[in-house]
Amino acid sequence: MRLSARNMLKGKIKQVKVGAVNSEIILELAQGVEVVSIITRESAENLQLATGKTAYAVIKASNVMIAVD
């Protein structure tokens, strides 16, 4: 797989919450480190997303903010 996005985070799908239109995908990158994505239900079905499956969070943004305390 080759993409123009520079940020690809590999993890395991921890949970798939299927809704009427969208699905919430919780991807565990490391123990206690999660990324949550909302995608269409149709996309989740086409990708055959399921708990335990390896997947990537692909982040493409023109702005990424950094904050500190």
CHARMM internal coordinates of N, CA and C (Angstrom, degrees):
IC EDIT
DIST 1 N 1 CA 1.4367
DIST 1 CA 1 C 1.5186
ANGL 1 N 1 CA 1 C 108.42
DIST 1 C 2 N 1.3238
ANGL 1 CA 1 C 2 N 116.48
DIHE 1 N 1 CA 1 C 2 N 129.78
DIST 2 N 2 CA 1.4655
ANGL 1 C 2 N 2 CA 121.64
DIHE 1 CA 1 C 2 N 2 CA 176.30
DIST 2 CA 2 C 1.5144
ANGL 2 N 2 CA 2 C 108.15
DIHE 1 C 2 N 2 CA 2 C -126.19
DIST 2 C 3 N 1.3247
ANGL 2 CA 2 C 3 N 115.71
DIHE 2 N 2 CA 2 C 3 N 131.16
DIST 3 N 3 CA 1.4604
ANGL 2 C 3 N 3 CA 121.87
DIHE 2 CA 2 C 3 N 3 CA -178.88
DIST 3 CA 3 C 1.5114
ANGL 3 N 3 CA 3 C 110.14
DIHE 2 C 3 N 3 CA 3 C -136.07
DIST 3 C 4 N 1.3230
ANGL 3 CA 3 C 4 N 116.21
DIHE 3 N 3 CA 3 C 4 N 158.94
DIST 4 N 4 CA 1.4540
ANGL 3 C 4 N 4 CA 119.92
DIHE 3 CA 3 C 4 N 4 CA 176.13
DIST 4 CA 4 C 1.5304
ANGL 4 N 4 CA 4 C 111.56
DIHE 3 C 4 N 4 CA 4 C -81.43
DIST 4 C 5 N 1.3114
ANGL 4 CA 4 C 5 N 117.80
DIHE 4 N 4 CA 4 C 5 N -18.25
DIST 5 N 5 CA 1.4671
ANGL 4 C 5 N 5 CA 120.88
DIHE 4 CA 4 C 5 N 5 CA 178.76
DIST 5 CA 5 C 1.5265
ANGL 5 N 5 CA 5 C 109.51
DIHE 4 C 5 N 5 CA 5 C -65.67
DIST 5 C 6 N 1.3013
ANGL 5 CA 5 C 6 N 116.53
DIHE 5 N 5 CA 5 C 6 N 138.47
DIST 6 N 6 CA 1.4632
ANGL 5 C 6 N 6 CA 120.35
DIHE 5 CA 5 C 6 N 6 CA -177.01
DIST 6 CA 6 C 1.5184
ANGL 6 N 6 CA 6 C 113.66
DIHE 5 C 6 N 6 CA 6 C -91.80
DIST 6 C 7 N 1.3083
ANGL 6 CA 6 C 7 N 117.09
DIHE 6 N 6 CA 6 C 7 N -15.71
DIST 7 N 7 CA 1.4579
ANGL 6 C 7 N 7 CA 119.81
DIHE 6 CA 6 C 7 N 7 CA -175.24
DIST 7 CA 7 C 1.5223
ANGL 7 N 7 CA 7 C 110.57
DIHE 6 C 7 N 7 CA 7 C -113.42
DIST 7 C 8 N 1.3231
ANGL 7 CA 7 C 8 N 115.99
DIHE 7 N 7 CA 7 C 8 N 104.66
DIST 8 N 8 CA 1.4546
ANGL 7 C 8 N 8 CA 122.06
DIHE 7 CA 7 C 8 N 8 CA 177.20
DIST 8 CA 8 C 1.5250
ANGL 8 N 8 CA 8 C 107.53
DIHE 7 C 8 N 8 CA 8 C -123.19
DIST 8 C 9 N 1.3180
ANGL 8 CA 8 C 9 N 115.98
DIHE 8 N 8 CA 8 C 9 N 120.53
DIST 9 N 9 CA 1.4515
ANGL 8 C 9 N 9 CA 121.69
DIHE 8 CA 8 C 9 N 9 CA -176.76
DIST 9 CA 9 C 1.5225
ANGL 9 N 9 CA 9 C 109.17
DIHE 8 C 9 N 9 CA 9 C -113.23
DIST 9 C 10 N 1.3219
ANGL 9 CA 9 C 10 N 116.60
DIHE 9 N 9 CA 9 C 10 N 117.25
DIST 10 N 10 CA 1.4624
ANGL 9 C 10 N 10 CA 121.96
DIHE 9 CA 9 C 10 N 10 CA -177.53
DIST 10 CA 10 C 1.5195
ANGL 10 N 10 CA 10 C 110.48
DIHE 9 C 10 N 10 CA 10 C -86.28
DIST 10 C 11 N 1.3263
ANGL 10 CA 10 C 11 N 115.57
DIHE 10 N 10 CA 10 C 11 N 138.89
DIST 11 N 11 CA 1.4491
ANGL 10 C 11 N 11 CA 119.44
DIHE 10 CA 10 C 11 N 11 CA 177.92
DIST 11 CA 11 C 1.5172
ANGL 11 N 11 CA 11 C 111.53
DIHE 10 C 11 N 11 CA 11 C -162.04
DIST 11 C 12 N 1.3169
ANGL 11 CA 11 C 12 N 115.31
DIHE 11 N 11 CA 11 C 12 N -173.24
DIST 12 N 12 CA 1.4712
ANGL 11 C 12 N 12 CA 121.98
DIHE 11 CA 11 C 12 N 12 CA 176.65
DIST 12 CA 12 C 1.5210
ANGL 12 N 12 CA 12 C 108.32
DIHE 11 C 12 N 12 CA 12 C -113.06
DIST 12 C 13 N 1.3190
ANGL 12 CA 12 C 13 N 114.94
DIHE 12 N 12 CA 12 C 13 N 140.44
DIST 13 N 13 CA 1.4531
ANGL 12 C 13 N 13 CA 119.53
DIHE 12 CA 12 C 13 N 13 CA 179.05
DIST 13 CA 13 C 1.5253
ANGL 13 N 13 CA 13 C 108.06
DIHE 12 C 13 N 13 CA 13 C -70.50
DIST 13 C 14 N 1.3257
ANGL 13 CA 13 C 14 N 115.38
DIHE 13 N 13 CA 13 C 14 N 120.64
DIST 14 N 14 CA 1.4587
ANGL 13 C 14 N 14 CA 121.85
DIHE 13 CA 13 C 14 N 14 CA -179.80
DIST 14 CA 14 C 1.5286
ANGL 14 N 14 CA 14 C 110.90
DIHE 13 C 14 N 14 CA 14 C -88.86
DIST 14 C 15 N 1.3424
ANGL 14 CA 14 C 15 N 115.68
DIHE 14 N 14 CA 14 C 15 N -35.85
DIST 15 N 15 CA 1.4596
ANGL 14 C 15 N 15 CA 118.91
DIHE 14 CA 14 C 15 N 15 CA -177.67
DIST 15 CA 15 C 1.5215
ANGL 15 N 15 CA 15 C 110.15
DIHE 14 C 15 N 15 CA 15 C -159.53
DIST 15 C 16 N 1.3176
ANGL 15 CA 15 C 16 N 115.25
DIHE 15 N 15 CA 15 C 16 N 144.66
DIST 16 N 16 CA 1.4641
ANGL 15 C 16 N 16 CA 122.52
DIHE 15 CA 15 C 16 N 16 CA 173.31
DIST 16 CA 16 C 1.5211
ANGL 16 N 16 CA 16 C 106.43
DIHE 15 C 16 N 16 CA 16 C -123.07
DIST 16 C 17 N 1.3307
ANGL 16 CA 16 C 17 N 116.07
DIHE 16 N 16 CA 16 C 17 N 116.56
DIST 17 N 17 CA 1.4663
ANGL 16 C 17 N 17 CA 121.19
DIHE 16 CA 16 C 17 N 17 CA 177.40
DIST 17 CA 17 C 1.5249
ANGL 17 N 17 CA 17 C 107.19
DIHE 16 C 17 N 17 CA 17 C -105.41
DIST 17 C 18 N 1.3220
ANGL 17 CA 17 C 18 N 116.29
DIHE 17 N 17 CA 17 C 18 N 107.92
DIST 18 N 18 CA 1.4591
ANGL 17 C 18 N 18 CA 121.91
DIHE 17 CA 17 C 18 N 18 CA -176.04
DIST 18 CA 18 C 1.5244
ANGL 18 N 18 CA 18 C 109.89
DIHE 17 C 18 N 18 CA 18 C -88.22
DIST 18 C 19 N 1.3345
ANGL 18 CA 18 C 19 N 115.42
DIHE 18 N 18 CA 18 C 19 N 127.99
DIST 19 N 19 CA 1.4562
ANGL 18 C 19 N 19 CA 121.05
DIHE 18 CA 18 C 19 N 19 CA 176.11
DIST 19 CA 19 C 1.5152
ANGL 19 N 19 CA 19 C 109.99
DIHE 18 C 19 N 19 CA 19 C -113.50
DIST 19 C 20 N 1.3109
ANGL 19 CA 19 C 20 N 116.41
DIHE 19 N 19 CA 19 C 20 N -176.08
DIST 20 N 20 CA 1.4693
ANGL 19 C 20 N 20 CA 121.61
DIHE 19 CA 19 C 20 N 20 CA -178.57
DIST 20 CA 20 C 1.5256
ANGL 20 N 20 CA 20 C 111.61
DIHE 19 C 20 N 20 CA 20 C -64.66
DIST 20 C 21 N 1.3329
ANGL 20 CA 20 C 21 N 117.01
DIHE 20 N 20 CA 20 C 21 N -38.39
DIST 21 N 21 CA 1.4667
ANGL 20 C 21 N 21 CA 121.47
DIHE 20 CA 20 C 21 N 21 CA -177.60
DIST 21 CA 21 C 1.5222
ANGL 21 N 21 CA 21 C 111.97
DIHE 20 C 21 N 21 CA 21 C -118.16
DIST 21 C 22 N 1.3294
ANGL 21 CA 21 C 22 N 116.52
DIHE 21 N 21 CA 21 C 22 N -41.99
DIST 22 N 22 CA 1.4681
ANGL 21 C 22 N 22 CA 121.99
DIHE 21 CA 21 C 22 N 22 CA -176.14
DIST 22 CA 22 C 1.5186
ANGL 22 N 22 CA 22 C 111.09
DIHE 21 C 22 N 22 CA 22 C -117.04
DIST 22 C 23 N 1.3268
ANGL 22 CA 22 C 23 N 114.68
DIHE 22 N 22 CA 22 C 23 N 160.45
DIST 23 N 23 CA 1.4674
ANGL 22 C 23 N 23 CA 121.74
DIHE 22 CA 22 C 23 N 23 CA 173.34
DIST 23 CA 23 C 1.5193
ANGL 23 N 23 CA 23 C 108.20
DIHE 22 C 23 N 23 CA 23 C -122.71
DIST 23 C 24 N 1.3281
ANGL 23 CA 23 C 24 N 115.74
DIHE 23 N 23 CA 23 C 24 N 141.44
DIST 24 N 24 CA 1.4571
ANGL 23 C 24 N 24 CA 121.92
DIHE 23 CA 23 C 24 N 24 CA 175.32
DIST 24 CA 24 C 1.5186
ANGL 24 N 24 CA 24 C 107.36
DIHE 23 C 24 N 24 CA 24 C -100.19
DIST 24 C 25 N 1.3216
ANGL 24 CA 24 C 25 N 116.03
DIHE 24 N 24 CA 24 C 25 N 123.86
DIST 25 N 25 CA 1.4580
ANGL 24 C 25 N 25 CA 121.87
DIHE 24 CA 24 C 25 N 25 CA -179.05
DIST 25 CA 25 C 1.5213
ANGL 25 N 25 CA 25 C 108.32
DIHE 24 C 25 N 25 CA 25 C -110.84
DIST 25 C 26 N 1.3270
ANGL 25 CA 25 C 26 N 116.65
DIHE 25 N 25 CA 25 C 26 N 123.39
DIST 26 N 26 CA 1.4642
ANGL 25 C 26 N 26 CA 121.06
DIHE 25 CA 25 C 26 N 26 CA 175.87
DIST 26 CA 26 C 1.5214
ANGL 26 N 26 CA 26 C 107.14
DIHE 25 C 26 N 26 CA 26 C -104.60
DIST 26 C 27 N 1.3285
ANGL 26 CA 26 C 27 N 115.13
DIHE 26 N 26 CA 26 C 27 N 116.71
DIST 27 N 27 CA 1.4610
ANGL 26 C 27 N 27 CA 122.45
DIHE 26 CA 26 C 27 N 27 CA -177.90
DIST 27 CA 27 C 1.5236
ANGL 27 N 27 CA 27 C 108.42
DIHE 26 C 27 N 27 CA 27 C -108.55
DIST 27 C 28 N 1.3301
ANGL 27 CA 27 C 28 N 116.81
DIHE 27 N 27 CA 27 C 28 N 121.46
DIST 28 N 28 CA 1.4630
ANGL 27 C 28 N 28 CA 121.52
DIHE 27 CA 27 C 28 N 28 CA 178.99
DIST 28 CA 28 C 1.5245
ANGL 28 N 28 CA 28 C 108.96
DIHE 27 C 28 N 28 CA 28 C -93.00
DIST 28 C 29 N 1.3293
ANGL 28 CA 28 C 29 N 115.71
DIHE 28 N 28 CA 28 C 29 N 115.99
DIST 29 N 29 CA 1.4631
ANGL 28 C 29 N 29 CA 121.90
DIHE 28 CA 28 C 29 N 29 CA -178.70
DIST 29 CA 29 C 1.5194
ANGL 29 N 29 CA 29 C 111.36
DIHE 28 C 29 N 29 CA 29 C -83.68
DIST 29 C 30 N 1.3028
ANGL 29 CA 29 C 30 N 116.04
DIHE 29 N 29 CA 29 C 30 N -38.39
DIST 30 N 30 CA 1.4683
ANGL 29 C 30 N 30 CA 124.43
DIHE 29 CA 29 C 30 N 30 CA 176.89
DIST 30 CA 30 C 1.5226
ANGL 30 N 30 CA 30 C 105.21
DIHE 29 C 30 N 30 CA 30 C -154.43
DIST 30 C 31 N 1.3059
ANGL 30 CA 30 C 31 N 117.03
DIHE 30 N 30 CA 30 C 31 N 168.02
DIST 31 N 31 CA 1.4607
ANGL 30 C 31 N 31 CA 119.10
DIHE 30 CA 30 C 31 N 31 CA -178.37
DIST 31 CA 31 C 1.5210
ANGL 31 N 31 CA 31 C 109.92
DIHE 30 C 31 N 31 CA 31 C -56.00
DIST 31 C 32 N 1.3230
ANGL 31 CA 31 C 32 N 116.29
DIHE 31 N 31 CA 31 C 32 N 119.02
DIST 32 N 32 CA 1.4587
ANGL 31 C 32 N 32 CA 121.40
DIHE 31 CA 31 C 32 N 32 CA 179.04
DIST 32 CA 32 C 1.5146
ANGL 32 N 32 CA 32 C 115.10
DIHE 31 C 32 N 32 CA 32 C 83.68
DIST 32 C 33 N 1.3334
ANGL 32 CA 32 C 33 N 118.01
DIHE 32 N 32 CA 32 C 33 N -0.52
DIST 33 N 33 CA 1.4685
ANGL 32 C 33 N 33 CA 121.84
DIHE 32 CA 32 C 33 N 33 CA 179.81
DIST 33 CA 33 C 1.5183
ANGL 33 N 33 CA 33 C 107.91
DIHE 32 C 33 N 33 CA 33 C -115.48
DIST 33 C 34 N 1.3433
ANGL 33 CA 33 C 34 N 115.74
DIHE 33 N 33 CA 33 C 34 N 114.41
DIST 34 N 34 CA 1.4594
ANGL 33 C 34 N 34 CA 120.71
DIHE 33 CA 33 C 34 N 34 CA -175.07
DIST 34 CA 34 C 1.5245
ANGL 34 N 34 CA 34 C 111.56
DIHE 33 C 34 N 34 CA 34 C -128.07
DIST 34 C 35 N 1.3085
ANGL 34 CA 34 C 35 N 114.54
DIHE 34 N 34 CA 34 C 35 N 152.12
DIST 35 N 35 CA 1.4610
ANGL 34 C 35 N 35 CA 123.17
DIHE 34 CA 34 C 35 N 35 CA 171.19
DIST 35 CA 35 C 1.5177
ANGL 35 N 35 CA 35 C 105.93
DIHE 34 C 35 N 35 CA 35 C -124.01
DIST 35 C 36 N 1.3269
ANGL 35 CA 35 C 36 N 115.97
DIHE 35 N 35 CA 35 C 36 N 135.33
DIST 36 N 36 CA 1.4633
ANGL 35 C 36 N 36 CA 120.55
DIHE 35 CA 35 C 36 N 36 CA -180.00
DIST 36 CA 36 C 1.5214
ANGL 36 N 36 CA 36 C 108.73
DIHE 35 C 36 N 36 CA 36 C -114.72
DIST 36 C 37 N 1.3266
ANGL 36 CA 36 C 37 N 115.54
DIHE 36 N 36 CA 36 C 37 N 134.32
DIST 37 N 37 CA 1.4541
ANGL 36 C 37 N 37 CA 121.48
DIHE 36 CA 36 C 37 N 37 CA 179.78
DIST 37 CA 37 C 1.5239
ANGL 37 N 37 CA 37 C 109.62
DIHE 36 C 37 N 37 CA 37 C -130.11
DIST 37 C 38 N 1.3202
ANGL 37 CA 37 C 38 N 115.47
DIHE 37 N 37 CA 37 C 38 N 141.46
DIST 38 N 38 CA 1.4614
ANGL 37 C 38 N 38 CA 121.82
DIHE 37 CA 37 C 38 N 38 CA 173.62
DIST 38 CA 38 C 1.5222
ANGL 38 N 38 CA 38 C 106.64
DIHE 37 C 38 N 38 CA 38 C -107.96
DIST 38 C 39 N 1.3307
ANGL 38 CA 38 C 39 N 116.73
DIHE 38 N 38 CA 38 C 39 N 118.74
DIST 39 N 39 CA 1.4613
ANGL 38 C 39 N 39 CA 121.47
DIHE 38 CA 38 C 39 N 39 CA 178.09
DIST 39 CA 39 C 1.5255
ANGL 39 N 39 CA 39 C 108.16
DIHE 38 C 39 N 39 CA 39 C -129.56
DIST 39 C 40 N 1.3005
ANGL 39 CA 39 C 40 N 116.77
DIHE 39 N 39 CA 39 C 40 N 167.40
DIST 40 N 40 CA 1.4566
ANGL 39 C 40 N 40 CA 118.29
DIHE 39 CA 39 C 40 N 40 CA 179.42
DIST 40 CA 40 C 1.5198
ANGL 40 N 40 CA 40 C 109.88
DIHE 39 C 40 N 40 CA 40 C -65.68
DIST 40 C 41 N 1.3162
ANGL 40 CA 40 C 41 N 114.39
DIHE 40 N 40 CA 40 C 41 N 150.27
DIST 41 N 41 CA 1.4687
ANGL 40 C 41 N 41 CA 119.96
DIHE 40 CA 40 C 41 N 41 CA 177.26
DIST 41 CA 41 C 1.5231
ANGL 41 N 41 CA 41 C 110.20
DIHE 40 C 41 N 41 CA 41 C -59.05
DIST 41 C 42 N 1.3330
ANGL 41 CA 41 C 42 N 115.90
DIHE 41 N 41 CA 41 C 42 N -39.86
DIST 42 N 42 CA 1.4596
ANGL 41 C 42 N 42 CA 120.71
DIHE 41 CA 41 C 42 N 42 CA 179.91
DIST 42 CA 42 C 1.5289
ANGL 42 N 42 CA 42 C 111.51
DIHE 41 C 42 N 42 CA 42 C -61.39
DIST 42 C 43 N 1.3347
ANGL 42 CA 42 C 43 N 117.48
DIHE 42 N 42 CA 42 C 43 N -41.31
DIST 43 N 43 CA 1.4686
ANGL 42 C 43 N 43 CA 120.60
DIHE 42 CA 42 C 43 N 43 CA 178.38
DIST 43 CA 43 C 1.5230
ANGL 43 N 43 CA 43 C 111.19
DIHE 42 C 43 N 43 CA 43 C -64.84
DIST 43 C 44 N 1.3227
ANGL 43 CA 43 C 44 N 116.98
DIHE 43 N 43 CA 43 C 44 N -41.66
DIST 44 N 44 CA 1.4690
ANGL 43 C 44 N 44 CA 120.59
DIHE 43 CA 43 C 44 N 44 CA 178.77
DIST 44 CA 44 C 1.5248
ANGL 44 N 44 CA 44 C 110.52
DIHE 43 C 44 N 44 CA 44 C -62.06
DIST 44 C 45 N 1.3310
ANGL 44 CA 44 C 45 N 116.13
DIHE 44 N 44 CA 44 C 45 N -40.17
DIST 45 N 45 CA 1.4642
ANGL 44 C 45 N 45 CA 119.90
DIHE 44 CA 44 C 45 N 45 CA 178.28
DIST 45 CA 45 C 1.5244
ANGL 45 N 45 CA 45 C 111.23
DIHE 44 C 45 N 45 CA 45 C -68.35
DIST 45 C 46 N 1.3369
ANGL 45 CA 45 C 46 N 117.63
DIHE 45 N 45 CA 45 C 46 N -42.90
DIST 46 N 46 CA 1.4667
ANGL 45 C 46 N 46 CA 121.23
DIHE 45 CA 45 C 46 N 46 CA 179.57
DIST 46 CA 46 C 1.5238
ANGL 46 N 46 CA 46 C 112.28
DIHE 45 C 46 N 46 CA 46 C -62.56
DIST 46 C 47 N 1.3365
ANGL 46 CA 46 C 47 N 115.78
DIHE 46 N 46 CA 46 C 47 N -35.91
DIST 47 N 47 CA 1.4681
ANGL 46 C 47 N 47 CA 120.50
DIHE 46 CA 46 C 47 N 47 CA 178.84
DIST 47 CA 47 C 1.5261
ANGL 47 N 47 CA 47 C 112.28
DIHE 46 C 47 N 47 CA 47 C -82.74
DIST 47 C 48 N 1.3212
ANGL 47 CA 47 C 48 N 116.56
DIHE 47 N 47 CA 47 C 48 N -5.98
DIST 48 N 48 CA 1.4619
ANGL 47 C 48 N 48 CA 123.06
DIHE 47 CA 47 C 48 N 48 CA -178.97
DIST 48 CA 48 C 1.5339
ANGL 48 N 48 CA 48 C 111.12
DIHE 47 C 48 N 48 CA 48 C 54.54
DIST 48 C 49 N 1.3383
ANGL 48 CA 48 C 49 N 115.21
DIHE 48 N 48 CA 48 C 49 N 46.14
DIST 49 N 49 CA 1.4577
ANGL 48 C 49 N 49 CA 120.18
DIHE 48 CA 48 C 49 N 49 CA -179.08
DIST 49 CA 49 C 1.5155
ANGL 49 N 49 CA 49 C 110.17
DIHE 48 C 49 N 49 CA 49 C -71.86
DIST 49 C 50 N 1.3233
ANGL 49 CA 49 C 50 N 115.23
DIHE 49 N 49 CA 49 C 50 N 133.85
DIST 50 N 50 CA 1.4583
ANGL 49 C 50 N 50 CA 121.30
DIHE 49 CA 49 C 50 N 50 CA -178.93
DIST 50 CA 50 C 1.5215
ANGL 50 N 50 CA 50 C 109.35
DIHE 49 C 50 N 50 CA 50 C -151.78
DIST 50 C 51 N 1.3045
ANGL 50 CA 50 C 51 N 115.77
DIHE 50 N 50 CA 50 C 51 N 153.78
DIST 51 N 51 CA 1.4617
ANGL 50 C 51 N 51 CA 121.72
DIHE 50 CA 50 C 51 N 51 CA 178.10
DIST 51 CA 51 C 1.5262
ANGL 51 N 51 CA 51 C 110.45
DIHE 50 C 51 N 51 CA 51 C -54.17
DIST 51 C 52 N 1.3451
ANGL 51 CA 51 C 52 N 115.69
DIHE 51 N 51 CA 51 C 52 N 133.30
DIST 52 N 52 CA 1.4570
ANGL 51 C 52 N 52 CA 121.65
DIHE 51 CA 51 C 52 N 52 CA 178.08
DIST 52 CA 52 C 1.5126
ANGL 52 N 52 CA 52 C 114.41
DIHE 51 C 52 N 52 CA 52 C 92.70
DIST 52 C 53 N 1.3176
ANGL 52 CA 52 C 53 N 117.44
DIHE 52 N 52 CA 52 C 53 N -14.86
DIST 53 N 53 CA 1.4627
ANGL 52 C 53 N 53 CA 121.27
DIHE 52 CA 52 C 53 N 53 CA -179.02
DIST 53 CA 53 C 1.5261
ANGL 53 N 53 CA 53 C 109.99
DIHE 52 C 53 N 53 CA 53 C -78.01
DIST 53 C 54 N 1.3168
ANGL 53 CA 53 C 54 N 117.12
DIHE 53 N 53 CA 53 C 54 N 143.45
DIST 54 N 54 CA 1.4559
ANGL 53 C 54 N 54 CA 121.90
DIHE 53 CA 53 C 54 N 54 CA 175.74
DIST 54 CA 54 C 1.5220
ANGL 54 N 54 CA 54 C 109.25
DIHE 53 C 54 N 54 CA 54 C -76.81
DIST 54 C 55 N 1.3295
ANGL 54 CA 54 C 55 N 115.73
DIHE 54 N 54 CA 54 C 55 N 137.87
DIST 55 N 55 CA 1.4619
ANGL 54 C 55 N 55 CA 121.34
DIHE 54 CA 54 C 55 N 55 CA 179.09
DIST 55 CA 55 C 1.5249
ANGL 55 N 55 CA 55 C 108.60
DIHE 54 C 55 N 55 CA 55 C -150.34
DIST 55 C 56 N 1.3058
ANGL 55 CA 55 C 56 N 115.70
DIHE 55 N 55 CA 55 C 56 N 172.57
DIST 56 N 56 CA 1.4610
ANGL 55 C 56 N 56 CA 122.00
DIHE 55 CA 55 C 56 N 56 CA 179.77
DIST 56 CA 56 C 1.5244
ANGL 56 N 56 CA 56 C 109.87
DIHE 55 C 56 N 56 CA 56 C -123.07
DIST 56 C 57 N 1.3227
ANGL 56 CA 56 C 57 N 116.09
DIHE 56 N 56 CA 56 C 57 N 138.10
DIST 57 N 57 CA 1.4567
ANGL 56 C 57 N 57 CA 121.56
DIHE 56 CA 56 C 57 N 57 CA 167.72
DIST 57 CA 57 C 1.5216
ANGL 57 N 57 CA 57 C 104.67
DIHE 56 C 57 N 57 CA 57 C -91.57
DIST 57 C 58 N 1.3123
ANGL 57 CA 57 C 58 N 117.10
DIHE 57 N 57 CA 57 C 58 N 118.00
DIST 58 N 58 CA 1.4653
ANGL 57 C 58 N 58 CA 122.08
DIHE 57 CA 57 C 58 N 58 CA -178.88
DIST 58 CA 58 C 1.5185
ANGL 58 N 58 CA 58 C 107.17
DIHE 57 C 58 N 58 CA 58 C -107.25
DIST 58 C 59 N 1.3242
ANGL 58 CA 58 C 59 N 116.25
DIHE 58 N 58 CA 58 C 59 N 120.04
DIST 59 N 59 CA 1.4591
ANGL 58 C 59 N 59 CA 121.64
DIHE 58 CA 58 C 59 N 59 CA -175.33
DIST 59 CA 59 C 1.5181
ANGL 59 N 59 CA 59 C 109.09
DIHE 58 C 59 N 59 CA 59 C -114.96
DIST 59 C 60 N 1.3209
ANGL 59 CA 59 C 60 N 115.19
DIHE 59 N 59 CA 59 C 60 N 120.74
DIST 60 N 60 CA 1.4659
ANGL 59 C 60 N 60 CA 121.08
DIHE 59 CA 59 C 60 N 60 CA 176.36
DIST 60 CA 60 C 1.5134
ANGL 60 N 60 CA 60 C 106.43
DIHE 59 C 60 N 60 CA 60 C -129.30
DIST 60 C 61 N 1.2992
ANGL 60 CA 60 C 61 N 115.59
DIHE 60 N 60 CA 60 C 61 N 113.02
DIST 61 N 61 CA 1.4596
ANGL 60 C 61 N 61 CA 119.98
DIHE 60 CA 60 C 61 N 61 CA -178.99
DIST 61 CA 61 C 1.5128
ANGL 61 N 61 CA 61 C 109.45
DIHE 60 C 61 N 61 CA 61 C -145.79
DIST 61 C 62 N 1.3066
ANGL 61 CA 61 C 62 N 115.27
DIHE 61 N 61 CA 61 C 62 N 143.26
DIST 62 N 62 CA 1.4634
ANGL 61 C 62 N 62 CA 118.39
DIHE 61 CA 61 C 62 N 62 CA 177.22
DIST 62 CA 62 C 1.5278
ANGL 62 N 62 CA 62 C 110.97
DIHE 61 C 62 N 62 CA 62 C -78.16
DIST 62 C 63 N 1.3378
ANGL 62 CA 62 C 63 N 116.62
DIHE 62 N 62 CA 62 C 63 N -19.70
DIST 63 N 63 CA 1.4639
ANGL 62 C 63 N 63 CA 121.21
DIHE 62 CA 62 C 63 N 63 CA 177.94
DIST 63 CA 63 C 1.5230
ANGL 63 N 63 CA 63 C 109.74
DIHE 62 C 63 N 63 CA 63 C -134.76
DIST 63 C 64 N 1.3134
ANGL 63 CA 63 C 64 N 115.85
DIHE 63 N 63 CA 63 C 64 N 127.72
DIST 64 N 64 CA 1.4597
ANGL 63 C 64 N 64 CA 121.36
DIHE 63 CA 63 C 64 N 64 CA 171.53
DIST 64 CA 64 C 1.5184
ANGL 64 N 64 CA 64 C 105.90
DIHE 63 C 64 N 64 CA 64 C -125.95
DIST 64 C 65 N 1.3282
ANGL 64 CA 64 C 65 N 116.44
DIHE 64 N 64 CA 64 C 65 N 120.40
DIST 65 N 65 CA 1.4498
ANGL 64 C 65 N 65 CA 120.03
DIHE 64 CA 64 C 65 N 65 CA -177.28
DIST 65 CA 65 C 1.5264
ANGL 65 N 65 CA 65 C 110.65
DIHE 64 C 65 N 65 CA 65 C -89.90
DIST 65 C 66 N 1.3123
ANGL 65 CA 65 C 66 N 115.76
DIHE 65 N 65 CA 65 C 66 N 147.73
DIST 66 N 66 CA 1.4570
ANGL 65 C 66 N 66 CA 123.34
DIHE 65 CA 65 C 66 N 66 CA 176.57
DIST 66 CA 66 C 1.5231
ANGL 66 N 66 CA 66 C 107.22
DIHE 65 C 66 N 66 CA 66 C -119.43
DIST 66 C 67 N 1.3203
ANGL 66 CA 66 C 67 N 117.18
DIHE 66 N 66 CA 66 C 67 N 136.24
DIST 67 N 67 CA 1.4749
ANGL 66 C 67 N 67 CA 120.71
DIHE 66 CA 66 C 67 N 67 CA 179.11
DIST 67 CA 67 C 1.5175
ANGL 67 N 67 CA 67 C 109.39
DIHE 66 C 67 N 67 CA 67 C -131.12
DIST 67 C 68 N 1.3006
ANGL 67 CA 67 C 68 N 115.35
DIHE 67 N 67 CA 67 C 68 N 153.04
DIST 68 N 68 CA 1.4636
ANGL 67 C 68 N 68 CA 121.92
DIHE 67 CA 67 C 68 N 68 CA 174.72
DIST 68 CA 68 C 1.5077
ANGL 68 N 68 CA 68 C 108.43
DIHE 67 C 68 N 68 CA 68 C -133.88
DIST 68 C 69 N 1.3379
ANGL 68 CA 68 C 69 N 116.14
DIHE 68 N 68 CA 68 C 69 N 159.79
DIST 69 N 69 CA 1.4762
ANGL 68 C 69 N 69 CA 120.49
DIHE 68 CA 68 C 69 N 69 CA 176.54
DIST 69 CA 69 C 1.5064
ANGL 69 N 69 CA 69 C 109.85
DIHE 68 C 69 N 69 CA 69 C -81.04
END
COOR INIT
IC SEED 1 N 1 CA 1 C
IC BUILD
